[in-house]
Amino acid sequence: MDLQTGIYQNHVKKESWRTVLTLAYQSLGVVYGDLSTSPLYVYTSTFADDIEHSETNEEIFGVLSFVFWTLTLIPLLKYVFIVLRADDNGEGGTFALYSLLCRHAKVNSLPSFQSVDEDLSSYKKDIISPPPRTFGAKLKSTLEKYRVLQRLLLVLALLGACMVIGDGILTPAISVFSAVSGVELAMAKEHHKYVEVPVTCIILIALFALQHYGTHRVGFLFAPVVMIWLVCISAIGLYNIFHWNPHVYQALSPYYMYKFLKKTRRGGWMSLGGILLCITGSEAMFADLGHFSQLSIKIAFTSIVYPSLVLAYMGQAAYISQHHDIQHDSRIGFYVSVPEKLRWPMIVIAVMAAVVGSQAIITGTFSIIKQCSALGCFPKVKIVHTSSKIHGQIYIPEINWILMVLCLAVTIGFRDTKRMGNASGLAIITVMLVTTCLMSLVIVLCWHKSVLLAICFVLFFGTIEALYFSASLIKFLEGAWVPIAFSFVFIIVMSVWHYGTLKKYEFDVQNKVSVDWLLGLGPSLGIVRVRGIGLIHTELVSGIPAIFSHFVTNLPAFHQVLIFLCVKSVPIPHVKHEERFLVGHIGPKEYQIYRCIVRYGYRDAHKDDIEFENDLVCSIAEYIRTGTAGADKNLAKQVEDMIVVGTPSTILDGIQLCEEEGANMEIPETSELREIQSPRGVRPRKKVRFVIPQSQKIDKGAREELGALMEAREAGIAYIMGHSYVRAKQGSSLMKKMVINFGYDFLRRNSRAPTYALSVPHASTLEVGMVYHI
């Protein structure tokens, strides 16, 4: 059963206000866990070294003013009111923007892309060419013309993805460590430092160890935990405001930012790296758009999250403004403003909220890596769908353990929120800068707005983010180098994999065998045809792969039915089931050789089980029926000698496959159904029948072809897969040899095989090896 997709969810979400409010409540645990825990460490990081709290309160009021306006301008104005509208068929995130731009400008980095893919309903949705002689039209033609600009656009998207991965390493460390840091107020100072790091490490290990169970088992706890946390921090904030300094609201004036910078100068500018942490997790509002709806995310932020955070920060500032000696007995942080009797309960709630926030960013990291892998920019990894009903809940074992090791290394290596904050801040602001750059292109290319509006968007938000970026970058030696190092490694891995994949596909295209070569073998093909179906996996969407000619040359025999199967991704989030399969003949019908292209979106769950095999056989059977009787517009679309065929579940009056153990089992006849049975010959191991509605008419030739297909299905399926050894050809540059012979080869040997290769039975698998000199 296919997982529930974002398109279907978005349709359901718009049904009623009750649904919208329910989604808004659920989004608290998934989207806002990270953002809501930022009060734990913002003031601590800001007052770490660069500035000190004085009796004039200009520093604390200036920081509060910066926090308030940063929260207002970035998450509220930029994301809630502008960026959320730039969804890709209901999906959000860096790659959603990149996919949107690729389709509007007809720029695509996938080598297997076909013009027929542009006819997908999700691909064409809302795509309108910009008016001629406008800046948008000129920009579109420039992007399509210059390949270097296309590569820069891809590198920009990859940079954003790498920083999201870096954030997935740093956020759990700083969130849990800051939550646990409250222990220091309840213990002797000489002992708390020996407790914080071990406790944090234990919690992190438990968090990553439980990832394989999936969030759906405990996900119902996420929203209540974050809700309780937000209620508690806002209530404590209100208490501190009225009890300590009711006039703290005056600090919300932008004038206090000017006073702050005037007094602190360079130290104040450097402290912006700590203030920046107040918007950590804001990108999740856009990245997790596919699981909710725009309206639900907006309602949750504007009505609950935003006011709660503002009250929490105001309450902390009110308390600190009346306690000027606080820096001498403990660090400025969240727990000093919590009444002493409530500290232990708040520590427990804070740890739970930090775990929820960390869970959300880890899941987001899995999703971005899945998208990169689907678009050919990351080595193949094992993707486990932890829920059979809820789309997007995935687990990647290799990435999970890598994240855990790196997260523990950051925690043990830094052991304080100051350097963790410097590292996390740079990762956060870099992702936001990437989003701002891509959004400016979306405004011109996709929304067809004035270039002046795009420039204003970049200048306004880009200037704010560039200011924070410079303040974070200046802390390079104090922790900010960590996300840069992580991103450098990941972007090298992605670039090497993408380059090697492109070169390998180019070799396949250049060395593919033409259909004429196959036809030249004669009607009998001069080859022994054995019973069964030969399923040849290939990445080519046209022609016959060199692997097959290599196989036939050395072993002149293959199966009575051949299927060249290509499983590929297209640059849209979801492909509808009725548009999944693209089927056609290779050569004359009597050769019984077919090509089947299975298309998935970058957020779709790949089916690789027995149900997929049945869908594949049924799609070919449906092609045989519609291909001979004429293409039915309701069921199929004729495109370049291939037909778009849906899955059996989407064609109610189409062919259905029925399999039974043993040859003597029968299906009761009805007035509406009739059967095509396999020819009587050798007793099959399994009875296979195609059940066809009585209303469908099939001619004699199609009936014979269907009978042959069923006979082959009864005999079983053999899986023929290529195994290539890629080497740089002679005369290549030293750089190319290093990239291909060492980098790409290492990644290929240590990456997972495609999902379909993992699920097929070993007894039915035949692997054909070839050396690719590229």
Secondary structure, 3 states (H helix, E strand, C coil): CCCCCHHHHHHHHCCCHHHHHHHHHHHHHHCCHHHHCHHHCHHHHHCCCCCCCCCCCHHHHHHHHHHHHHHHHHHHHHHHCCHHHCCECCECCHHHHHHHHHHHHCCCCCCCCCHHHHHCHHHHCCCCCCCCCCHHHHHHHHHHHCHHHHHHHHHHHHHHHHHHHHHHHHHHHHHHHHHHHHHHHCCCHHHHHHHHHHHHHHHHHHHHHCHHHCCCCCHHHHHHHHHHHHHHHHHHHHHHHHHHCHHHHHHHCCHHHHHHHHHHCHHHHHHHHHHHHHHCCCHHHHHCHHHCCHHHHHHHHHHHHHHHHHHHHHHHHHHHHCCCCHHHHCCCCCHHHCCHHHHHHHHHHHHHHHHHHHHHHHHHHHHHHHHHHHCCCCCCCCCEECCCCCCCCEECHHHHHHHHHHHHHHHHHHCCHHHHHHHHHHHHHHHHHHHHHHHHHHHHHCCCCCHHHHHHHHHHHHHHHHHHHHHHHCCHHHCCHHHHHHHHHHHHHHHHHHHHHHHHHHHHHHCCECHHHHHCCCCCCCCEEEEEEEEEECCCCCCECHHHHHHHHHCCEEEEEEEEEEEEEECCCCCCHHHCEEEEECCCHHHCEEEEEEEEECCCCCCCCHHHHHHHHHHHHHHHHHHHHCCCCCCEEEECCEEEECCHHHCCCCCEEEEEEECCCCCCCCCCEEEEECCCCCCCCEEEEEEEECCCCCCHHHHHHHHHHHHHHHHCEEEEEEEEEEECCCCCCHHHHHHHHHHHHHHHHHCCCCHHHHHCCHHHEEEEEEEEEC
